[in-house]
Amino acid sequence: MAYRKDNLRTVKQAYTEKRARALGIARARLAELHRTIPELCEIDSALAETGMKLVNAITAGAEGITERVAAIRAENEELQEARAATLRFYGYSADYTDVHYECEDCKDTGYVGTAMCACMKRALSLLSLESAGLAPLARTQRFDTFSLDYYQGDDRLTMQANLEIAKRYAASFTPASESLLFLGKTGLGKTHLSTSIAVEVIDKGYDVVYASAPTLFLSLEAQKFGRDSDIHIEEAEDADLLILDDLGTENPSPLHVNFLYRLVNTRMVSGKATIINTNLTVRELRERYTDRVASRLLGEYLVLGFVGKDVRMQKIGT
């Protein structure tokens, strides 16, 4: 999967640190008990010697090797039992000096063999949610929390179709998936469904840039004029999935129109998927962003119309 490189570096560093921490705690515990419990130190020395005895027994020749190895293993087991009994006598658990990893499957390396461990995938997904600005939304806006109860009649049928399309889109997503344009008035579920898609796409290991149009365009403007910027144009262009929310709520300017054209055109040429949400009508899109932008959105994107009554207003009883 195409995990974002800076996120992967961050998570790998975190795994290196927590593995070192687990090993350090185990070493410190062992050193402390060796200082305070002399008989434990003697047992551990004897256990270390059984390793060398085993090597010597194996290299001593084939004759009698089975008996030699069996005797050494029996000695090792007796020492292990004595060690556990000693620890319990002094009030410690038998595994007190063992290394206690957060994940026993990968031993806090992030990998089981050459495959990425499930715990590391989860860590990357969580960090990706933070990077995409989705952490607060992702807690409540998922496919299983999208209710069709707020839509009636033909509106419900339309929104049910939109929901199924969004689910299939997320389930089969690749960076080469088609782009989507969500059209409709505020409060009809555009952000909810795009967030739901983003969460599943991130869980698959893909890189998602999710931003509102005002935030993104202000960031790109800051970058253009050499100021600090939360999102760079290259990041938005290169992401496996770009989700642009609330298009049309930004302050209109020729510069912002140029940013939108560059993003739409660059990602279209490179075959990368984009999802755009807007409260604007088709006519308003053409008037605000010119035909060269609107024609690409309306001609190359799968357009989904969102209909019904404002769900937010229904929830508060207005």
Secondary structure as the mmCIF struct_conf table of DSSP 4:
data_model
#
loop_
_struct_conf.conf_type_id
_struct_conf.id
_struct_conf.beg_label_comp_id
_struct_conf.beg_label_asym_id
_struct_conf.beg_label_seq_id
_struct_conf.end_label_comp_id
_struct_conf.end_label_asym_id
_struct_conf.end_label_seq_id
HELX_RH_AL_P HELX_RH_AL_P1 LYS A 5 THR A 36
HELX_RH_AL_P HELX_RH_AL_P2 PRO A 38 THR A 59
TURN_TY1_P TURN_TY1_P1 ALA A 60 ALA A 60
BEND BEND1 ALA A 62 ALA A 62
TURN_TY1_P TURN_TY1_P2 GLU A 63 GLY A 64
HELX_RH_AL_P HELX_RH_AL_P3 ILE A 65 PHE A 89
TURN_TY1_P TURN_TY1_P3 TYR A 90 GLY A 91
TURN_TY1_P TURN_TY1_P4 ALA A 94 THR A 97
BEND BEND2 ASP A 98 ASP A 98
BEND BEND3 GLU A 102 GLU A 102
TURN_TY1_P TURN_TY1_P5 GLU A 104 ASP A 108
BEND BEND4 THR A 109 GLY A 110
STRN STRN1 TYR A 111 VAL A 112
TURN_TY1_P TURN_TY1_P6 GLY A 113 THR A 114
STRN STRN2 ALA A 115 MET A 116
HELX_LH_PP_P HELX_LH_PP_P1 CYS A 117 CYS A 117
HELX_RH_AL_P HELX_RH_AL_P4 ALA A 118 SER A 131
TURN_TY1_P TURN_TY1_P7 ALA A 132 GLY A 133
HELX_RH_AL_P HELX_RH_AL_P5 ALA A 135 ALA A 138
TURN_TY1_P TURN_TY1_P8 ARG A 139 THR A 140
BEND BEND5 ARG A 142 ARG A 142
HELX_RH_3T_P HELX_RH_3T_P1 PHE A 143 THR A 145
HELX_RH_3T_P HELX_RH_3T_P2 LEU A 148 TYR A 150
HELX_RH_AL_P HELX_RH_AL_P6 GLY A 153 ALA A 171
TURN_TY1_P TURN_TY1_P9 SER A 172 SER A 172
TURN_TY1_P TURN_TY1_P10 PRO A 175 ALA A 176
BEND BEND6 SER A 177 SER A 177
HELX_LH_PP_P HELX_LH_PP_P2 GLU A 178 SER A 179
STRN STRN3 LEU A 180 LEU A 183
TURN_TY1_P TURN_TY1_P11 THR A 186 GLY A 187
BEND BEND7 LEU A 188 GLY A 189
HELX_RH_AL_P HELX_RH_AL_P7 LYS A 190 ASP A 203
TURN_TY1_P TURN_TY1_P12 LYS A 204 GLY A 205
STRN STRN4 VAL A 208 SER A 212
HELX_RH_AL_P HELX_RH_AL_P8 ALA A 213 LYS A 224
TURN_TY1_P TURN_TY1_P13 PHE A 225 GLY A 226
BEND BEND8 ASP A 230 ILE A 231
HELX_RH_AL_P HELX_RH_AL_P9 ILE A 233 ASP A 238
BEND BEND9 ALA A 239 ASP A 240
STRN STRN5 LEU A 241 LEU A 247
TURN_TY1_P TURN_TY1_P14 GLY A 248 GLY A 248
BEND BEND10 GLU A 250 GLU A 250
HELX_LH_PP_P HELX_LH_PP_P3 ASN A 251 PRO A 252
HELX_RH_AL_P HELX_RH_AL_P10 PRO A 254 VAL A 269
TURN_TY1_P TURN_TY1_P15 SER A 270 GLY A 271
STRN STRN6 ALA A 273 THR A 278
BEND BEND11 ASN A 279 ASN A 279
HELX_RH_AL_P HELX_RH_AL_P11 VAL A 282 GLU A 300
BEND BEND12 TYR A 301 TYR A 301
STRN STRN7 LEU A 302 GLY A 305
BEND BEND13 GLY A 308 LYS A 309
HELX_RH_AL_P HELX_RH_AL_P12 VAL A 311 LYS A 315
TURN_TY1_P TURN_TY1_P16 ILE A 316 GLY A 317
#
